[in-house]
Amino acid sequence: MRRLTIGLTGTLGAGKSTALTVLAGLGARTASADAVAHRLSRPGGSIAKAVRRLFGREYLAADGSVNRSAVAKKVFASPHARRRLERATHPLIISELRREAAKGSAPVAVVDVPLLFEAGLHQEFDVTVAVTAPKAQALRRVRSRDGMLPAEASRRMLAQWPAARKTAAADVVWRNDGTRTDFVKLVKQYYRAWDLIARSAPKR
């Protein structure tokens, strides 16, 4: 048996979090770039230190954690600021993701990376998966989940590759345009195939 590594990405509100939760419940080793970023943004974390160095103390909260709303407002209004932040934080997040994905003995590891292709990380994985959903449906999910206004969600979508480019680059495309039950069934089908492949393959 050898571990099969899956890079999961997709457009905002497409359903990556749902897929990752389902996969974790099935036994996959999972990691999330967003969760890692949140953890490293706590007081004293490496991302908090990077934000202070790049933008100043005013972009931290009173407790020293990253003021995520202030930083988001700045970087989504300025491509230059966003590139500076990405250059400083991506290596930190990637290093932690590698460490988390290597833990345990599960035959399948799935890592959720919103900027998988944009950051050139797709070569780290055996298989890449792009999750897509109709834009109107995705915007409703984001607004319901995060309380994000459509204009803000649209700005964040523009910071990522469009769905067509992501799906063209991915090995596998999951179209989340039906019911949640349909999507979960699709995820489970792929997991069973990946688990079988991993358990059948000789160690490298």
C-alpha positions as CSV (number, residue, x, y, z in Angstrom):
1,M,0.0,0.0,0.0
2,R,1.1,3.6,-0.7
3,R,-0.6,6.8,0.2
4,L,-2.5,8.5,-2.6
5,T,-2.4,12.3,-2.3
6,I,-5.3,14.4,-3.7
7,G,-5.2,18.2,-4.2
8,L,-8.7,19.6,-3.8
9,T,-9.6,23.1,-5.2
10,G,-12.5,25.0,-6.6
11,T,-14.2,28.3,-6.9
12,L,-15.6,30.1,-3.9
13,G,-18.7,28.5,-2.5
14,A,-18.5,25.5,-4.8
15,G,-18.5,22.9,-2.0
16,K,-14.9,22.1,-1.1
17,S,-15.6,22.2,2.6
18,T,-18.5,19.8,2.2
19,A,-16.3,17.4,0.2
20,L,-13.4,17.6,2.7
21,T,-15.8,16.9,5.6
22,V,-17.2,13.9,3.8
23,L,-13.8,12.5,2.9
24,A,-12.6,12.9,6.5
25,G,-15.6,11.0,7.7
26,L,-14.8,8.2,5.2
27,G,-11.3,7.8,6.7
28,A,-9.1,10.1,4.5
29,R,-6.3,12.1,6.1
30,T,-7.4,15.7,5.4
31,A,-5.9,19.1,5.7
32,S,-7.1,22.6,4.7
33,A,-5.0,25.6,3.7
34,D,-7.6,27.9,5.1
35,A,-7.5,26.1,8.5
36,V,-3.7,26.3,8.5
37,A,-3.8,30.0,7.6
38,H,-6.3,30.6,10.5
39,R,-4.0,28.8,13.0
40,L,-0.9,30.7,11.8
41,S,-2.8,34.0,12.1
42,R,-3.2,33.6,15.8
43,P,-1.2,35.9,18.2
44,G,2.5,35.1,17.7
45,G,1.8,33.0,14.7
46,S,4.1,33.2,11.6
47,I,1.4,34.8,9.4
48,A,0.6,37.4,12.1
49,K,4.2,38.3,12.2
50,A,4.4,38.5,8.4
51,V,1.3,40.7,8.2
52,R,2.7,43.1,10.8
53,R,6.0,43.3,8.9
54,L,4.3,43.9,5.6
55,F,1.4,46.2,6.5
56,G,1.9,47.4,10.0
57,R,0.5,46.9,13.5
58,E,-2.9,48.4,12.4
59,Y,-3.7,45.2,10.5
60,L,-3.6,43.1,13.7
61,A,-6.4,42.9,16.3
62,A,-5.9,44.0,19.9
63,D,-4.7,40.5,20.9
64,G,-2.1,40.3,18.2
65,S,-3.9,38.0,15.8
66,V,-4.5,39.0,12.2
67,N,-7.4,41.3,11.6
68,R,-8.7,39.2,8.7
69,S,-11.4,41.6,7.6
70,A,-8.9,44.6,7.4
71,V,-6.3,42.5,5.6
72,A,-9.0,41.1,3.2
73,K,-10.2,44.6,2.4
74,K,-6.7,45.7,1.6
75,V,-5.5,42.8,-0.5
76,F,-8.6,42.3,-2.5
77,A,-8.5,46.0,-3.5
78,S,-4.8,45.9,-4.4
79,P,-3.3,43.1,-6.6
80,H,0.2,44.4,-5.5
81,A,-0.6,44.0,-1.8
82,R,-2.2,40.6,-2.5
83,R,1.0,39.4,-4.3
84,R,3.2,40.7,-1.4
85,L,1.0,38.8,1.1
86,E,1.0,35.6,-0.9
87,R,4.8,35.6,-1.4
88,A,5.2,36.0,2.4
89,T,2.6,33.5,3.5
90,H,2.3,30.8,0.9
91,P,5.6,29.1,1.9
92,L,4.5,29.1,5.5
93,I,1.2,27.5,4.7
94,I,2.7,25.0,2.3
95,S,5.2,23.8,4.8
96,E,2.5,23.2,7.4
97,L,0.2,21.5,4.9
98,R,3.0,19.0,4.0
99,R,3.5,18.2,7.6
100,E,-0.2,17.7,8.3
101,A,-0.8,15.6,5.2
102,A,2.1,13.3,6.1
103,K,0.6,12.4,9.5
104,G,-1.1,9.1,10.2
105,S,-1.4,6.0,8.1
106,A,-4.6,6.6,6.0
107,P,-4.2,5.4,2.5
108,V,-5.7,8.5,1.0
109,A,-4.7,12.1,1.9
110,V,-6.8,15.1,0.7
111,V,-5.6,18.7,0.9
112,D,-7.9,21.6,0.3
113,V,-6.0,24.4,-1.4
114,P,-8.1,27.2,-2.9
115,L,-5.1,28.5,-4.9
116,L,-3.8,25.1,-5.9
117,F,-3.1,26.0,-9.5
118,E,-2.5,29.7,-9.0
119,A,0.3,28.9,-6.6
120,G,1.7,26.1,-8.7
121,L,1.1,23.5,-6.1
122,H,-0.6,20.9,-8.3
123,Q,2.6,19.0,-8.9
124,E,2.7,18.1,-5.3
125,F,-0.2,15.7,-5.7
126,D,-1.0,12.4,-7.4
127,V,-4.5,13.7,-8.5
128,T,-6.0,17.1,-8.6
129,V,-9.8,17.7,-8.2
130,A,-11.7,20.9,-9.0
131,V,-15.1,21.5,-7.5
132,T,-17.4,23.8,-9.4
133,A,-21.0,25.1,-9.0
134,P,-23.2,27.6,-10.8
135,K,-22.1,31.1,-9.8
136,A,-25.6,32.1,-8.4
137,Q,-25.7,28.9,-6.3
138,A,-22.2,29.5,-5.0
139,L,-22.9,33.1,-4.1
140,R,-26.0,31.9,-2.1
141,R,-23.9,29.4,-0.2
142,V,-21.2,32.0,0.6
143,R,-23.8,34.5,1.8
144,S,-25.6,31.9,3.9
145,R,-22.3,30.5,5.4
146,D,-20.2,33.6,5.9
147,G,-22.6,36.5,5.6
148,M,-20.6,37.8,2.8
149,L,-22.2,40.3,0.5
150,P,-22.4,39.4,-3.2
151,A,-20.1,42.2,-4.2
152,E,-17.4,41.1,-1.8
153,A,-17.8,37.5,-2.9
154,S,-17.4,38.5,-6.5
155,R,-14.2,40.4,-5.7
156,R,-12.7,37.4,-4.1
157,M,-13.8,35.2,-7.0
158,L,-11.9,37.5,-9.3
159,A,-8.7,36.8,-7.3
160,Q,-8.8,33.2,-8.3
161,W,-8.7,31.5,-11.7
162,P,-12.2,31.3,-13.3
163,A,-14.0,27.9,-13.0
164,A,-13.3,27.1,-16.7
165,R,-9.5,27.4,-16.2
166,K,-9.5,25.4,-13.0
167,T,-11.5,22.6,-14.6
168,A,-9.3,22.5,-17.6
169,A,-6.2,22.1,-15.4
170,A,-7.7,19.5,-13.0
171,D,-7.5,15.8,-13.4
172,V,-11.0,15.4,-12.0
173,V,-14.0,17.8,-12.0
174,W,-16.8,17.5,-9.5
175,R,-19.8,19.5,-10.6
176,N,-21.8,20.5,-7.5
177,D,-25.0,21.6,-9.4
178,G,-27.6,19.3,-7.9
179,T,-28.6,18.4,-4.4
180,R,-26.2,17.9,-1.4
181,T,-27.1,14.2,-1.5
182,D,-26.1,13.9,-5.1
183,F,-22.7,15.6,-4.4
184,V,-22.0,13.5,-1.3
185,K,-22.7,10.4,-3.3
186,L,-20.2,11.5,-6.0
187,V,-17.5,12.2,-3.4
188,K,-18.0,8.8,-1.8
189,Q,-17.7,7.0,-5.2
190,Y,-14.4,8.7,-5.9
191,Y,-13.1,8.0,-2.4
192,R,-13.8,4.3,-2.7
193,A,-11.9,4.2,-6.0
194,W,-9.0,6.1,-4.5
195,D,-8.9,3.9,-1.4
196,L,-8.8,0.8,-3.6
197,I,-6.0,2.1,-5.8
198,A,-3.9,3.1,-2.8
199,R,-4.3,-0.2,-1.0
200,S,-3.5,-2.1,-4.2
201,A,-0.4,-0.2,-5.2
202,P,3.0,-1.2,-4.0
203,K,5.0,1.1,-1.8
204,R,7.3,3.5,-3.6
